[in-house]
Amino acid sequence: MLSIHGLKCIYDTGARSWAIELTLSGEGEDAVRRFEVDSADDAEMLIDAFEDSTASAFDPATGEIVFAYEYADLDLDEEDEDEDEEEAGDDEAGEDDETGKKDRQ
């Protein structure tokens, strides 16, 4: 696998076609590979995927381009449960809507 360091979109005026050019390095070699794509939109999609990825690689044996993404685990479920418990406790205390005063009827 070779690391991808950059991508660029190219329009070949001679062939009248779009291409993506990859700048690669790894395994003791630096290389540039060019691949034809159907349209500028396809090239833009690949460039966006590269920019959003945390790692990207090219496998010269299979011709596959791999984009890897890393997502943070925010534990949102735990925080939501704590907030729900606090709101339930406030309602049981008999507080009025916005004023925070207790009902005295």
N, C-alpha and C positions, 0 to 999 in steps of 0.2 A: 504494500500500500504506500502511496506517495501522498504527502500532505499538499493540500491546495492552498496556495498563498494569495491567489487573486484570480478573478474572472473578469473578462471584458467582452462586450458585445461588438461584433464586427459585421459590417455589410460589405460583401465582396461584390464590387461593381462589375467585374468580369463575368462571374458566374451568376450574378443577380440573385444572391441568396444570403441568408443570415447565418452567422456562426457564433459560437462561444469559444473563447480561447482561455485555457487554464494555464496558470503558472504553477508548476509543481516542483517539489523537492523531497528528497529522501533516498535512502539506500545508496548514498554516495553519488547521486546524480541530480542535476537541475534540468528541467525540461519544460517545454511549452507544447501543449496539445490543442488542436483545433477540432471542434465538432460542429457539424451542421445542425441547425434547428429550423423549424418550420416558419417562425415569424419573430418579429421583435418582441412580441408579448411573451413568447416562450423563453426567449433570452432573458427578459426582465424578471420572469418568475424564477429562473435559476439563480440570477444575481441576488434577488431578495432572499432566497433560501440560504445562499452562502452567507450573506450579511447577518441573518438572524441566527445562524447556527453557532454552536460553541466549538465545534470541530468539524472538519471536512477532509475527505480523502478520496483518492482515485486509485482504483485497482487496475493496473495495466493488463493483467491476465484476462479479466472479464470485461473490461471497459466500463465498469460501474462507477458512478459518482455517489458517494455516501455523505449525507449531511447529518450530524448528530446534534441533538438539542438537550440542554440540561434545564430542568424546571425545579423551582424551590418548593419544598413542602411547607406550607404555611400553617398547618393545623387549625384551619378556620372552624372546624366543627367544635373544638374545645372552647374557643372564644365565644361562639354563638350560644353555647349552653350556659356559660357564665352570665352573659347578658340577659338571657331569658330568665334565669333564676333571680337576678337582681330586680327585674321588672315585676316579676310575680310577687316578690317580697314587698315592693312599694305599693302595689294594688291592695294587698292584704292589710297593710297598715292603715288603710282608710284615708289616704291622702286625696285631696281634691285635685282636679286635672292639672292646671298650670301653677296654681298658687302654692301647693305643697302644704296647705292647712288641712287639719283633720275636720271631718264632717261632725257637726254638733247638733244633730236634729233630735 
